[in-house]
Amino acid sequence: MKKGIHPEYNDVVFWDTSCDFKFLTRSTLTSGEKTTWTDGKEYPLIKVEVSSASHPFFTGKKMFLDTAGRVEKFQKKYQKKS
């Protein structure tokens, strides 16, 4: 591998905000936010809306998440004009 061209690969905590599930893994992502993990060390915190703990494919449950108002945007854009 060439030196100096690859991003840093560090431990990071991902937090699924929809179901309050956190997991520690390694990633090239970084964040200004920090959190303390169960081992007492501080790690960067990355917030995500969907993970394996909340995604319907992995949980087997149907769940409707409309965090950005996508349905309302679509209806407003394509509504019939009278």
N, CA, C and O of each residue as an XYZ file, in Angstrom:
328
protein
N       0.840     -1.186      0.000
C       0.000      0.000      0.000
C       0.880      1.243      0.000
O       1.917      1.291      0.662
N       0.448      2.242     -0.752
C       1.159      3.513     -0.765
C       0.889      4.255      0.538
O      -0.223      4.206      1.064
N       1.868      4.917      1.044
C       1.726      5.675      2.285
C       1.122      7.045      1.988
O       1.414      7.654      0.959
N       0.272      7.521      2.907
C      -0.262      8.863      2.842
C      -1.471      9.080      1.940
O      -1.950     10.210      1.840
N      -1.981      8.047      1.283
C      -3.136      8.249      0.408
C      -4.415      7.621      0.960
O      -5.494      7.843      0.411
N      -4.314      6.860      2.012
C      -5.473      6.177      2.571
C      -5.999      6.930      3.793
O      -5.206      7.460      4.571
N      -7.332      6.990      3.978
C      -7.889      7.669      5.158
C      -7.616      6.867      6.427
O      -7.365      5.663      6.391
N      -7.675      7.578      7.544
C      -7.498      6.928      8.848
C      -8.658      5.952      9.102
O      -9.809      6.243      8.775
N      -8.341      4.815      9.677
C      -9.331      3.773      9.966
C      -9.330      3.567     11.473
O      -8.428      2.924     12.012
N     -10.348      4.117     12.168
C     -10.366      4.113     13.627
C     -11.664      3.541     14.176
O     -12.622      3.307     13.439
N     -11.675      3.322     15.489
C     -12.886      2.876     16.176
C     -13.885      4.039     16.235
O     -13.512      5.180     16.508
N     -15.155      3.728     15.974
C     -16.233      4.721     15.948
C     -17.487      4.079     16.525
O     -17.728      2.888     16.328
N     -18.285      4.868     17.237
C     -19.575      4.402     17.742
C     -20.661      4.944     16.822
O     -20.736      6.149     16.583
N     -21.509      4.044     16.304
C     -22.665      4.425     15.505
C     -23.902      4.345     16.391
O     -24.084      3.371     17.122
N     -24.748      5.364     16.327
C     -25.943      5.438     17.147
C     -27.163      5.531     16.246
O     -27.349      6.523     15.541
N     -28.001      4.485     16.271
C     -29.263      4.470     15.533
C     -30.265      5.245     16.376
O     -30.751      4.749     17.392
N     -30.569      6.469     15.944
C     -31.420      7.351     16.739
C     -32.890      6.924     16.754
O     -33.640      7.335     17.639
N     -33.310      6.106     15.783
C     -34.717      5.705     15.736
C     -35.072      4.675     16.800
O     -36.231      4.587     17.207
N     -34.092      3.891     17.259
C     -34.402      2.886     18.283
C     -33.386      2.894     19.431
O     -33.360      1.968     20.242
N     -32.553      3.936     19.501
C     -31.569      4.109     20.567
C     -30.651      2.894     20.701
O     -30.461      2.366     21.796
N     -30.086      2.462     19.580
C     -29.169      1.322     19.535
C     -27.789      1.830     19.150
O     -27.637      2.530     18.148
N     -26.783      1.478     19.943
C     -25.408      1.906     19.669
C     -24.529      0.684     19.459
O     -24.708     -0.344     20.113
N     -23.570      0.806     18.534
C     -22.594     -0.260     18.348
C     -21.240      0.331     17.986
O     -21.144      1.373     17.338
N     -20.207     -0.358     18.421
C     -18.826      0.061     18.200
C     -18.248     -0.741     17.049
O     -18.336     -1.969     17.029
N     -17.657     -0.041     16.091
C     -17.049     -0.693     14.937
C     -15.906      0.188     14.452
O     -15.605      1.220     15.053
N     -15.281     -0.224     13.372
C     -14.197      0.571     12.798
C     -14.698      1.203     11.499
O     -15.449      0.587     10.742
N     -14.268      2.445     11.257
C     -14.716      3.168     10.078
C     -13.731      4.278      9.739
O     -12.896      4.664     10.557
N     -13.847      4.780      8.515
C     -13.053      5.934      8.113
C     -13.788      7.235      8.420
O     -13.203      8.311      8.304
N     -15.064      7.153      8.810
C     -15.835      8.341      9.164
C     -15.337      8.921     10.480
O     -14.866      8.194     11.355
N     -15.447     10.242     10.608
C     -15.097     10.910     11.861
C     -16.209     11.876     12.217
O     -17.073     12.175     11.393
N     -16.183     12.356     13.430
C     -17.201     13.276     13.894
C     -16.622     14.131     15.007
O     -15.696     13.721     15.706
N     -17.182     15.328     15.162
C     -16.773     16.205     16.257
C     -17.396     15.786     17.579
O     -16.889     16.118     18.650
N     -18.508     15.048     17.494
C     -19.174     14.571     18.707
C     -18.444     13.352     19.251
O     -17.934     12.532     18.488
N     -18.399     13.237     20.564
C     -17.739     12.103     21.215
C     -18.713     11.458     22.188
O     -19.633     12.109     22.682
N     -18.505     10.175     22.459
C     -19.297      9.469     23.456
C     -18.385      8.495     24.186
O     -17.374      8.052     23.642
N     -18.741      8.169     25.401
C     -17.972      7.213     26.194
C     -18.616      5.845     26.057
O     -19.809      5.687     26.317
N     -17.833      4.860     25.651
C     -18.318      3.500     25.467
C     -18.216      2.752     26.787
O     -17.687      3.293     27.758
N     -18.706      1.527     26.843
C     -18.735      0.740     28.074
C     -17.345      0.411     28.601
O     -17.199      0.081     29.778
N     -16.319      0.492     27.756
C     -14.959      0.221     28.215
C     -14.308      1.440     28.859
O     -13.160      1.372     29.299
N     -15.051      2.578     28.919
C     -14.552      3.787     29.559
C     -13.786      4.709     28.614
O     -13.409      5.810     29.015
N     -13.549      4.295     27.388
C     -12.839      5.123     26.426
C     -13.818      6.000     25.657
O     -15.000      5.678     25.531
N     -13.299      7.119     25.145
C     -14.106      8.038     24.358
C     -13.890      7.787     22.880
O     -12.755      7.650     22.425
N     -14.998      7.726     22.118
C     -14.944      7.461     20.683
C     -15.777      8.500     19.937
O     -16.699      9.071     20.519
N     -15.476      8.759     18.664
C     -16.338      9.625     17.864
C     -17.727      8.991     17.712
O     -17.854      7.769     17.634
N     -18.763      9.836     17.671
C     -20.145      9.377     17.581
C     -20.732      9.779     16.233
O     -20.732     10.955     15.871
N     -21.237      8.779     15.487
C     -21.902      9.007     14.210
C     -23.373      8.630     14.388
O     -23.691      7.501     14.762
N     -24.277      9.596     14.115
C     -25.712      9.337     14.234
C     -26.255      8.862     12.897
O     -25.982      9.465     11.859
N     -27.028      7.777     12.924
C     -27.672      7.241     11.728
C     -29.158      7.050     12.016
O     -29.560      6.920     13.173
N     -29.976      7.034     10.957
C     -31.419      6.860     11.127
C     -31.849      5.410     11.012
O     -32.885      5.032     11.559
N     -31.075      4.585     10.312
C     -31.437      3.184     10.105
C     -30.207      2.317     10.288
O     -29.134      2.623      9.769
N     -30.371      1.240     11.026
C     -29.315      0.238     11.185
C     -29.982     -1.137     11.170
O     -31.183     -1.247     10.925
N     -29.213     -2.164     11.426
C     -29.786     -3.513     11.457
C     -30.790     -3.671     12.593
O     -31.622     -4.577     12.553
N     -30.729     -2.801     13.609
C     -31.662     -2.883     14.722
C     -33.027     -2.293     14.390
O     -34.013     -2.597     15.061
N     -33.093     -1.442     13.351
C     -34.370     -0.812     13.036
C     -34.845     -1.052     11.608
O     -35.979     -0.702     11.283
N     -34.034     -1.627     10.760
C     -34.429     -1.846      9.372
C     -35.411     -3.013      9.281
O     -35.164     -4.067      9.867
N     -36.523     -2.844      8.555
C     -37.546     -3.894      8.475
C     -37.031     -5.227      7.940
O     -37.543     -6.274      8.335
N     -36.049     -5.223      7.068
C     -35.528     -6.475      6.538
C     -34.908     -7.327      7.647
O     -35.078     -8.546      7.659
N     -34.197     -6.701      8.569
C     -33.522     -7.435      9.643
C     -34.432     -7.709     10.830
O     -34.270     -8.720     11.513
N     -35.403     -6.806     11.086
C     -36.262     -6.978     12.259
C     -37.523     -7.774     11.967
O     -38.100     -8.372     12.875
N     -37.966     -7.790     10.691
C     -39.190     -8.480     10.337
C     -40.431     -7.676     10.655
O     -41.545     -8.173     10.495
N     -40.261     -6.438     11.103
C     -41.387     -5.573     11.436
C     -41.498     -4.470     10.400
O     -40.496     -3.954      9.903
N     -42.737     -4.120     10.087
C     -42.940     -2.988      9.194
C     -42.926     -1.725     10.042
O     -43.599     -1.631     11.068
N     -42.141     -0.761      9.583
C     -42.009      0.473     10.344
C     -41.988      1.637      9.358
O     -41.267      1.584      8.362
N     -42.753      2.669      9.615
C     -42.801      3.821      8.722
C     -42.009      4.961      9.333
O     -42.348      5.460     10.407
N     -40.952      5.372      8.642
C     -40.145      6.503      9.089
C     -40.232      7.589      8.025
O     -39.841      7.375      6.878
N     -40.734      8.726      8.399
C     -40.785      9.852      7.472
C     -40.106     11.033      8.151
O     -40.770     11.964      8.606
N     -38.808     10.989      8.215
C     -38.074     12.016      8.935
C     -37.900     13.289      8.141
O     -37.689     14.347      8.735
N     -37.977     13.234      6.839
C     -37.736     14.423      6.027
C     -39.007     14.965      5.390
O     -38.925     15.890      4.582
N     -40.174     14.431      5.716
C     -41.418     14.892      5.127
C     -41.506     14.564      3.647
O     -42.044     15.350      2.867
N     -40.987     13.422      3.257
C     -40.910     13.057      1.844
C     -42.291     12.889      1.224
O     -42.506     13.279      0.076
N     -43.220     12.316      1.964
C     -44.564     12.086      1.436
C     -45.252     13.424      1.170
O     -45.862     13.611      0.118
N     -45.154     14.353      2.122
C     -45.773     15.655      1.956
C     -45.149     16.409      0.777
O     -45.858     17.068      0.016
N     -43.832     16.313      0.626
C     -43.154     16.962     -0.500
C     -43.658     16.411     -1.830
O     -43.908     17.167     -2.769
N     -43.804     15.099     -1.902
C     -44.276     14.449     -3.128
C     -45.697     14.886     -3.440
O     -46.002     15.247     -4.577
N     -46.570     14.855     -2.435
C     -47.967     15.231     -2.652
C     -48.085     16.692     -3.061
O     -48.899     17.025     -3.922
N     -47.303     17.551     -2.471
C     -47.332     18.974     -2.808
C     -46.847     19.198     -4.236
O     -47.407     20.016     -4.965
N     -45.813     18.476     -4.630
C     -45.234     18.652     -5.957
C     -46.157     18.150     -7.053
O     -46.248     18.779     -8.108
N     -46.849     17.025     -6.835
C     -47.640     16.389     -7.869
C     -49.144     16.476     -7.676
O     -49.888     15.726     -8.308
N     -49.609     17.379     -6.813
C     -51.041     17.496     -6.626
C     -51.701     18.104     -7.853
O     -51.075     18.861     -8.596
N     -52.979     17.767     -8.063
C     -53.707     18.302     -9.217
C     -53.983     19.781     -8.995
O     -54.369     20.217     -7.910
N     -53.773     20.520    -10.051
C     -54.050     21.955     -9.994
C     -55.471     22.178    -10.452
O     -55.881     21.663    -11.492
N     -56.240     22.952     -9.672
C     -57.638     23.178    -10.040
C     -57.885     24.566    -10.549
O     -59.017     24.904    -10.897
